[in-house]
Each structure stands twice: as C-alpha cells, then as structure tokens.
Amino acid sequence: MNGFFLIDKPLWISSFDVIRELRKKTQFRKIGHTWTLDPLATGLLLVAFWNYTKLIPYFEKDKKTYEFEVSFEGMTTSLDSETEVIRAPKEQYDILKNNFDIKYLDDILQKNFHWEIEQIPPKYSALKIDGKKAVDLVRAGETDNFEMKKRKVTIYNIEILSLDFPKVTLKATVSAGTYVRTIAWDLWEIVWTGGYVTKLRRTEIGKLDLIQSQTLENFDTSKFLFIEILFPKHTILELSQDIIT
C-alpha cells in the first residue's frame, strides 16, 4: 500500500512510537515519517507507506508553523518541561513582570526573531553526533563531550497569540531545521529571567494543516492524502503494471 497520511501526534510519545503503532494497526513494515516531533510536542507528522517512503526527501525543506507557550518563570536544561525548572531570581523576575507587556515583547520578537537568524540547536534533540542522537549522549552523561554548531534558519513570521505573564503563547512559521525551544532559550538571554517551552504544537507543514489530519487512535487507511495535493506543481504519471515489472 503506497500512501501518505497526516497524523496528529499526541503528547508523551515519540515520532517513532507513532510508526511502531501504525505497524501494529496495519501490519505494514515499510513506514517512515518526516520531521521528528519530540515526545512533549503534539501536532502534524507526515507519514509515508511502502514505496512512498522514497518521496520523503521532497518534503524536508517545507516551511512549518508552530503554536507554542513559553514561560519566563525560569529555565530548564532541556529547554522544555522534561527537566527540572531552575527558578529565576525573584528580583529579576519582579523587574521583568513590572515592565512586561505585548509591545515590549513584540519589539523583541521583531528585532531578534524575524527572517534569517542563527541558532544553536538544543543538546536535547535527535540531531546526530558521530552517528548517535545528541539527546542519547546527554542522557548517558556525555554532555561535556560535544558541542552543537550554529546554523542559519529563517523565521518567516512570528506573532503573539496571548499573554498572561509569566506565560506567552506564540505562533511562528519557520524554515526546516528551526528549533522552537531555542527561540525560548534565546528569549531568555534577552530578558534574563529564564525561558522554556511548556507547550508545543505543529499546526502546518507546507500547505497541509490540522484539518487534513487524523488521530493515531482512530487511524483509517482510507483517509490518505491525494498525491495531487502533496505535489500540486508536478504532473502525476501512473505506470501500468507491465511497465513496472
């Protein structure tokens, strides 16, 4: 069965857990996904079955949109809620609280997080270091044995959805390779109270959005994505079985 499916990944499971569950449900072994989502992130995961896994590289550079919540009450080593929160010093926290409003934050976002910027990916990530995931090296106690390199990424748009200090909800459309958790870290370096992601949801991949998705729990193989939707600028040719064989 060749096909693409858009899964709304739930909280607390990894992207590979989604593949593992789909294998159980369908008995198909050849399944792959694009753009890993962390266990603490939810939202869109594009999954390919059978020979369509070969088409995954065509989607690697697509823009993605995230809605995420950042807390300025402190910081964590994982840049999200996975690890212990180190609370901000009360004096710094009170100063920020008294001066924090939407205009103040929006000025920071538009000045520092718009268009092409440089980021350092978090060590708590699936990026490979000498063939091993950075997060696995961290959990093995090898944090000091490697460094993450800066990379250029693009933030096409970032906006404030709501503000209830110390938490703010943001929406950002970003290039492939952008880490939302690093945005929270870089905000921390500006406001100096700390900043970590408490909620993260991928809501769009290219032109795909949540309306086209389905849940893992109620997965239905008939709800595949039409190839014309995925490749709107390409001519689709169907080869006969005689040609294929």
C-alpha positions in Angstrom: 0.0 0.0 0.0 1.6 3.3 -1.2 0.2 6.3 0.6 0.8 9.4 2.7 -1.1 10.1 5.9 -1.1 13.1 8.2 -1.1 12.1 11.8 -1.9 14.4 14.7 0.7 13.1 17.1 -0.4 13.0 20.8 1.6 14.1 23.8 4.2 11.9 25.6 5.0 9.6 22.7 7.9 9.8 20.2 7.6 10.1 16.4 9.0 6.5 16.2 6.3 5.4 18.6 3.8 6.6 16.0 5.5 4.4 13.4 5.5 1.5 15.7 1.8 1.8 16.5 0.9 2.1 12.8 2.8 -1.1 12.0 0.7 -2.9 14.6 -2.5 -1.5 13.2 -1.8 -2.1 9.5 0.8 -5.0 9.5 2.9 -2.9 7.1 6.6 -2.7 8.0 7.9 -0.2 5.5 6.7 3.1 7.1 8.6 6.4 7.5 8.0 9.9 8.7 9.3 13.4 8.1 10.5 15.9 10.7 10.7 14.4 14.1 8.5 15.7 16.9 9.7 15.5 20.5 7.6 13.4 22.9 6.4 16.7 24.6 5.3 18.1 21.3 2.0 17.4 19.5 0.7 18.0 16.1 1.4 17.2 12.5 3.5 14.2 11.5 3.6 13.3 7.8 3.8 9.5 7.4 4.6 7.6 4.2 3.8 3.9 3.5 5.7 1.5 1.3 7.4 2.9 -1.8 6.2 6.5 -0.9 8.9 6.5 1.8 11.3 7.2 -1.1 9.5 10.6 -1.6 10.1 11.8 1.9 13.2 13.9 0.9 10.9 16.1 -1.3 9.3 17.5 1.9 12.4 18.1 4.0 12.6 21.8 3.1 9.0 22.7 3.7 8.0 25.5 6.0 6.3 24.6 9.2 4.1 26.5 11.6 4.0 26.0 15.3 2.0 27.4 18.2 3.9 27.3 21.5 3.8 28.5 25.0 6.9 30.0 26.7 7.2 30.5 30.4 9.5 33.2 31.8 9.5 31.9 35.3 12.8 30.1 34.9 14.8 27.8 32.7 15.5 24.1 32.1 18.4 22.2 30.6 16.1 20.6 28.0 14.5 23.9 27.1 11.1 22.4 27.8 9.2 20.7 30.6 11.2 17.5 30.5 13.8 18.6 33.1 13.7 20.4 36.4 12.8 24.1 36.3 15.5 26.5 37.7 13.5 29.4 39.0 14.5 32.9 38.1 15.9 35.2 40.8 13.0 37.0 42.4 14.5 40.5 41.9 15.0 39.9 38.2 11.6 38.3 37.9 9.8 41.2 39.5 11.6 43.7 37.3 10.5 41.9 34.2 7.0 41.4 35.4 6.6 45.2 36.0 7.9 46.1 32.6 6.4 43.2 30.5 3.6 43.9 28.0 2.7 42.9 24.5 4.5 45.9 22.9 7.7 45.1 24.9 7.7 41.5 23.8 6.7 42.2 20.2 9.6 44.7 19.8 12.0 41.9 21.0 10.5 39.4 18.6 10.5 41.6 15.5 14.1 42.8 16.2 15.6 39.5 17.1 13.5 36.7 15.6 12.5 37.8 12.2 13.8 36.5 8.9 17.3 34.9 8.8 18.9 34.3 12.2 21.5 32.0 13.7 20.5 29.3 16.2 22.4 26.7 18.3 20.2 23.5 18.4 19.5 22.1 21.8 21.5 19.1 23.0 18.2 17.5 23.9 17.5 16.8 20.3 17.6 14.0 17.7 20.4 15.5 15.8 23.2 13.0 15.2 26.7 13.4 16.7 29.1 10.8 15.2 26.1 8.6 14.5 24.4 9.0 17.9 21.5 11.2 18.8 22.6 14.2 20.9 19.8 13.5 23.4 21.1 10.0 24.0 24.6 11.3 24.6 23.2 13.8 27.2 21.3 11.0 29.0 24.5 8.9 29.0 26.2 11.7 30.9 28.4 12.8 27.9 27.1 16.4 27.8 30.6 17.9 28.0 32.0 15.8 25.2 30.4 17.6 22.3 29.1 21.0 21.2 26.2 21.9 18.9 27.1 24.0 16.0 25.3 27.2 15.0 23.1 27.0 11.9 21.2 29.6 9.9 17.5 29.3 9.9 14.6 31.6 8.8 11.6 32.7 10.8 9.1 34.0 8.2 6.6 35.2 10.7 6.2 35.3 14.5 3.3 36.7 16.4 1.9 36.9 19.9 -1.4 35.0 20.4 -1.9 35.7 24.1 0.0 37.0 27.1 -0.6 36.1 30.7 2.7 36.7 32.5 4.8 34.7 33.0 3.4 32.8 30.1 3.1 33.9 26.5 1.6 31.9 23.6 3.3 32.5 20.2 2.8 31.4 16.6 5.7 31.1 14.2 6.2 30.0 10.6 9.8 28.8 10.2 12.2 27.1 7.8 13.2 23.5 8.1 15.8 22.9 10.9 14.5 25.6 13.2 14.2 24.7 16.8 11.3 26.4 18.7 12.9 25.5 22.0 16.0 27.5 21.0 13.7 30.5 20.4 12.7 30.3 24.1 16.4 30.0 25.1 17.4 33.0 23.0 14.5 35.0 24.6 15.9 34.1 28.0 19.2 35.6 27.0 17.5 38.8 26.3 15.1 39.1 29.2 17.4 37.4 31.7 14.8 35.6 33.8 14.7 32.3 32.0 12.5 30.9 29.3 11.4 27.4 28.4 8.7 25.9 26.3 5.7 24.5 28.2 3.5 23.6 25.2 4.5 23.0 21.5 2.1 22.1 18.7 2.9 21.8 15.0 -0.1 23.1 13.1 1.0 23.3 9.5 3.5 21.6 7.2 3.8 23.5 3.9 0.2 23.8 2.7 -1.0 20.9 4.9 -2.9 21.7 8.2 -4.7 20.0 11.0 -8.0 19.8 9.1 -6.4 17.1 6.9 -5.0 15.1 9.8 -6.3 12.1 11.7 -5.6 10.7 15.1 -3.4 7.7 15.8 -6.1 6.2 17.9 -8.7 6.2 15.1 -6.3 5.7 12.2 -8.1 4.9 8.9 -6.1 3.8 5.8 -8.9 5.2 3.6 -8.0 8.7 4.8 -4.9 9.0 2.7 -3.6 12.3 1.2 -4.1 12.6 -2.5 -0.8 12.8 -4.3 -2.0 15.8 -6.3 -2.4 17.7 -3.0 1.2 16.9 -2.0 2.7 17.7 -5.4 0.5 20.4 -6.8 3.2 21.7 -9.2 4.0 18.3 -10.7 2.4 16.2 -13.4 1.5 12.8 -11.9 2.0 9.7 -14.2 0.6 6.3 -13.4 2.6 3.5 -14.8 1.0 0.2 -15.8 1.9 -3.0 -14.1 3.6 -4.2 -17.3 5.9 -1.3 -17.3 6.7 -1.6 -13.6 7.6 -5.3 -13.9 
